[in-house]
Amino acid sequence: MSDGAFSTLTDQYWVTELNRLPEVTREFELPARVRVHDVTLREAEQAPHVVLRPEEKLRIYEALDDMGVYSVDTTTACFAEDALVGAIRRPRSRK
């Protein structure tokens, strides 16, 4: 990792500078490509007193997709299919 490789703060992300300390990076062997699997929607559905409307789920999914998240768990096992899954299957127009 070179010092100028990335900024710790952009309009897309923030990364703490602590991640770049020698005691942290000393044993890094980073792959050329990293794929992120996100469970935000699944975990939110399982949290006590949290209920997400389908349009809220879709907004979260679209934000994750815009960030380039490789895959997203969208529902809990107790639901075979919901409105979000149908919406995800439709192609999106990119901004």
ABEGO torsion letter per residue (X at the ends): XBAAABBABBAABBBBAAAABAAAAAABBBBABBBBBBAAAAAAAABBGBBBBAAAAAAAAAAAAAAGBABBBABBAABABBAAAAAAABBBBBX
